Structures are given as C-alpha cells and as structure tokens.
Amino acid sequence: MRKAEKVTFVMDTLEELYPSVEIPLLHKDPYTLLIAVLLSAQTTDARVNQITPTLFAKADNPYDMVLLTVDEIEAIIKPLGLAPAKAKGIYGLSHILINQHNGQVPQTFEELEALPSVGHKTASVVLSQAFGIPTFPVDTHIHRLMHRWGLSDGSSVVQTEKDAKRLFPKKRWNKLHIQIILYGREYSPARGWQLDKDIITKTIIQSKKK
C-alpha cells in the first residue's frame, strides 16, 4: 500500500467509524475550552470533565476567574495533577485576556502561545475547535498512530504535525484529529494493544506482506 493509498484508507475508515465527532472536553465557549485543554495536560479528558463543572460553577469567564485566588483555583483542580502550575497559568492568562484582549480569547497562534501555560498543542486545539481555523493538534494518540501507520517517523511531535498537515487535506484536519484520537483510544492504545482489534494498522501491515 503506497502512502497515498494509506492516507485514503485511514480517512475512509475513520469516517466510517466516526461519521460525527464531538470535542471530548466539556466546555461552552472559547474561554472554557481553553481552560479545559490547559487542564488536560498529563491527565485524561475524563478526569478533566469531572473537575471543570466545579471550577466553571465558580468562574466560567476571565472576570470571575480573577476574583478567585490562585490557591482557590489550585484546590479545585488538585486531583488533576500539576495543580500549582496550572492554577497560576489559569489566573495569569485570565488577567492577560482582560487587560490585553477585552476578555476574549485571541484567534492567533502568536497571541495564544504568549499566554501562561498555553503551548502549541493547546493553542491548536482552541483555534481548531473554538474558531474552526484549520490546525492539526498532535497528542500522544496521534503521534503513536502516525508512526504505527508509517505516515511519520516518530522522531518528534513537531515532525508528526508537519507530516499530518502535508498528507491530509486541510479541510479534514479539524475533524480528523479527533477521529484519530477516538480510534487510538478504542482500537490502538499504547498499552494492551492487540493487532487483531486494530483494523487500520493490521490492514497496513498485511499490505506490506503482499
């Protein structure tokens, strides 16, 4: 199977499995999505979704968030890990949004990545899912599967993102990155991986033997 055929096969299979997708993180607007994505670092979306309702009940916008102390934010998000740094980031970026962006989440990589605790992946998710701007956020699932499928060499997340953007049509990026994550969780996990259950990887491997 040539690379172009792999790409088509991957897209067709994912579209069949996941014709409609929803953002895994609970949110109601760009600000709550930004906070949820920030909190998801080194933890699961499911755990974040258990915590954010409590946080957002107290503060679901930057103006209410800065009325809380860093310690109050930290106490709420403590179960997620990295709470001290995340709490400082949330408090700090909320101040910046108020002072520099009229309380609104900006819509450029440069402005988002200038916010405390906001890296490239977080910015990518917000631009993609809050504003519909084509990006290809690469998480551990996408990094793993692009390598398993022979679509990237696995050398770095940066390289994986470049390869994904080069291989997949731009109009598919925003939906496709979620489809790959869902597939990774269900069929091709890092631990307990079973080739027979991994339809895409199994087909690609078998095609090499022909």
C-alpha atoms as one frame of an Amber mdcrd trajectory, in Angstrom:
protein
   0.000   0.000   0.000   1.546   3.288  -1.112   1.482   6.283   1.220  -1.304
   7.990  -0.734  -3.379   4.797  -0.529  -2.733   4.571   3.221  -3.934   8.142
   3.683  -7.151   7.468   1.767  -7.716   4.187   3.621  -7.174   5.854   7.007
  -9.561   8.717   6.224 -12.250   6.449   4.771 -12.082   4.017   7.706 -12.198
   6.768  10.321 -15.108   8.456   8.574 -16.991   5.157   8.583 -16.272   4.548
  12.270 -16.808   8.126  13.446 -19.057   9.996  10.980 -19.777  12.646  13.597
 -17.460  13.733  16.379 -17.698  15.912  19.442 -14.921  17.629  21.355 -14.163
  15.279  24.286 -13.733  18.149  26.775 -16.806  19.746  28.337 -16.993  23.468
  27.561 -19.434  26.144  26.434 -17.271  28.759  24.722 -13.648  29.520  23.725
 -12.625  30.518  27.260 -13.906  27.367  28.963 -12.394  25.261  26.175  -9.036
  26.992  26.668  -9.110  26.259  30.392 -10.207  22.643  29.853  -7.438  21.988
  27.313  -4.858  23.570  29.625  -6.041  21.311  32.445  -5.840  18.195  30.249
  -2.024  18.220  30.190  -0.704  14.896  31.504  -4.137  13.657  32.509  -7.237
  12.290  30.780 -10.172  14.176  29.303 -12.492  12.113  31.508 -10.746  13.342
  34.666 -10.834  16.930  33.441 -14.568  16.612  32.770 -15.069  15.555  36.400
 -13.385  18.709  37.709 -14.347  21.522  35.332 -18.062  21.686  36.305 -16.996
  22.642  39.834 -14.479  25.192  38.572 -16.819  26.697  35.981 -19.656  26.948
  38.520 -17.439  29.430  40.360 -15.814  31.050  37.326 -16.577  30.391  33.654
 -15.099  33.653  32.356 -11.866  35.550  32.989 -13.547  38.309  35.003 -14.887
  35.841  37.579 -11.708  33.750  37.490  -9.500  36.630  38.668 -11.798  37.098
  41.661 -10.572  33.708  42.878  -7.121  33.328  44.375  -4.509  31.030  42.865
  -4.864  28.866  45.966  -8.631  28.575  45.471  -8.178  27.530  41.850  -5.468
  25.065  42.852  -7.688  23.470  45.492 -10.391  22.762  42.908  -8.089  21.339
  40.238  -5.727  19.485  42.600  -6.932  15.968  41.592  -5.697  16.576  38.030
  -2.016  16.886  38.906   0.394  19.749  38.165  -2.165  21.869  40.024   0.172
  24.639  41.244   1.463  25.450  37.757  -1.951  25.078  36.132  -3.616  27.304
  38.730  -1.022  30.039  38.213  -1.458  29.698  34.450  -5.242  29.986  34.611
  -5.098  33.009  36.911  -2.362  34.680  34.876  -3.903  34.169  31.454  -7.275
  35.396  32.730  -5.657  38.685  33.755  -3.988  38.979  30.342  -7.235  38.281
  28.498  -8.908  41.087  30.444  -6.047  43.573  30.130  -4.971  42.895  26.563
  -7.881  41.214  24.754 -11.072  42.720  26.229 -11.773  39.443  27.995 -11.851
  37.499  24.713  -9.739  34.516  23.692  -7.461  35.585  20.799  -7.512  33.768
  17.476  -3.831  33.546  16.516  -1.057  31.150  17.475   1.211  34.027  18.457
  -1.267  35.574  20.887  -2.404  32.268  22.361   1.103  30.909  22.866   2.037
  34.144  24.646  -0.435  33.246  27.415   0.872  31.472  30.553   0.719  27.664
  30.397  -0.524  27.694  26.778   1.681  25.688  24.436   1.394  24.922  20.747
  -0.931  21.939  21.163  -3.325  23.841  23.431  -3.371  26.761  21.019  -4.005
  24.368  18.111  -6.997  22.760  19.817  -8.547  26.122  20.689  -8.080  27.546
  17.186  -9.443  24.353  15.640 -12.395  23.593  17.870 -13.415  27.030  19.153
 -12.909  29.029  15.975 -12.882  26.497  13.112  -9.394  27.523  11.991  -7.657
  24.546  10.310  -4.930  23.159  12.590  -3.735  19.648  13.395  -3.167  19.298
  17.142  -0.937  16.284  17.826  -1.422  14.434  21.099   0.100  11.125  22.189
  -2.526   9.079  20.311  -1.927  10.866  17.007   1.851  10.754  17.451   1.688
   6.998  18.138  -0.699   6.147  15.306   1.005   8.232  12.623   4.144   6.224
  13.395   2.310   2.877  13.544   0.728   3.584  10.191   4.041   4.506   8.587
   2.915   8.068   7.935   5.578   9.688  10.132   8.918   8.544  11.513   8.000
   9.132  15.161  11.040  11.340  15.714   9.091  14.208  17.287   5.627  15.676
  17.759   6.711  18.612  15.592   7.579  16.260  12.719   4.347  14.327  13.157
   2.351  17.556  12.852   4.239  18.547   9.706   3.621  15.121   8.152  -0.078
  15.137   9.072  -0.563  18.569   7.534   1.322  17.529   4.408  -0.542  14.253
   3.902  -4.131  15.020   4.883  -6.392  17.562   3.119  -6.642  20.818   5.066
 -10.439  20.721   5.062 -10.299  17.435   7.018  -7.808  18.466   9.725 -10.191
  19.691  12.423 -12.416  16.618  12.334  -9.686  14.125  11.521  -7.502  14.826
  14.540 -10.440  13.987  16.833 -11.271  10.865  14.802  -7.682   9.618  15.189
  -7.775  10.240  18.954 -11.049   8.320  19.275  -9.634   5.481  17.191  -6.457
   5.372  19.271  -8.408   5.079  22.489 -10.749   2.384  21.190  -8.675   0.276
  18.802  -4.989   1.147  19.070  -3.976   2.054  22.629  -0.410   2.376  23.857
  -0.945  -0.320  26.497  -2.741  -3.603  25.955  -2.582  -3.140  22.192  -3.948
  -6.077  20.176  -3.193  -6.070  16.468  -6.282  -8.112  15.587  -8.523  -5.355
  17.003  -6.590  -2.577  15.273  -8.263  -2.610  11.853  -6.208   0.130  10.251
  -2.762  -0.962  11.458  -3.480  -4.625  10.674  -4.549  -3.815   7.115  -1.482
  -1.626   6.518   0.877  -4.297   7.893  -0.767  -7.022   5.800  -0.486  -4.894
   2.680   3.324  -4.797   3.125   3.479  -8.588   3.020   1.711  -8.857  -0.325
